[in-house]
Amino acid sequence: MENSEKTAVKVSVVSIIGNLILSVFKLFAGITAHSGAMVSDAVHSASDVFSSFIVIIGVKISAKASDKEHPYGHERFECVSAVVLAVVLLVTGLFIGADAVRDITSGDFSGIAVPKRLALVSAGVSIIVKELMFWYTRYYAKNLRSDALMADAWHHRSDALSSVGALIGIAGARMGYPALEPLASLLICMFIVKASVDIFRDAVNKMIDHSCDEKTENLIRKCVLEQEGVKNIDLLRTRVFGNKIYADIEISADGSISLNDAHAIAEKVHSATEKQFPEIKHIMVHVNPAK
């Protein structure tokens, strides 16, 4: 758990440094190159810095050991972090969208300056960098089964997509279609809002107790039945708790064996499943006499 926490924090620090550099670069490019879409994109990148700090806090709290008040651990704090990230992302998107709608409804695009070439370059750089950051963060999020890191990864992907919108708007404005600048900002808003809703829905779903998917449960059953002494599985219940799984299982064994032997079979099932499935934090094994 400690190594996972350190890795998650390391990934978040990389994100913070990358976003700080990128947001300053895009803000400079947006102002000097007269690009409202690029300034909006810079704000989006700056919000990712705050988001990464939220990830660090969530990861550190969720990694705390179980205590008297929290006997099942603190894993759900990762989901709380993801919810906060979703809200931050939504607010950012709505502010950008409001500015774009104001410019579009005004109907007067004569005052919109034509973006310079630097704005195009910065949009292209942003797409490449943010997409690389997405795959980097996503890789560790999947390995660590971290909801907060995965939310942060999609933050990067939404930023890359918004930069695509900015690139289109800037290119269109340079070709004589200034209305494409605010339209691009509106497109950015839509990308951001969709990402925030997806992150929020996934986090809330993981905060509500529900069973594992059928494939995972079938793999658990297969692992249990492979253990010597197990005759059958009478019952299997699983519960997703944050990014961890709790399981209760009833197995059948020869009714004539001693209590020590039955306990040994239960211990083998317990150890084998927790070893094969790192996401299982604990499995409770009950032994029934085979009928």
Secondary structure, 3 states (H helix, E strand, C coil): CHHHHHHHHHHHHHHHHHHHHHHHHHHHHHHHCCCHHHHHHHHHHHHHHHHHHHHHHHHHHHCCCCCCCCCCCCCHHHHHHHHHHHHHHHHHHHHHHHHHHHHHHHCCCCCCCCCCHHHHHHHHHHHHHHHHHHHHHHHHHHHHCCHHHHHHHHHHHHHHHHHHHHHHHHHHHHCCCCCHHHHHHHHHHHHHHHHHHHHHHHHHHHHCCCCCCHHHHHHHHHHHHCCCCCCEEEEEEEEEECCEEEEEEEEEECCCCCHHHHHHHHHHHHHHHHHHCCCEEEEEEEEEECC
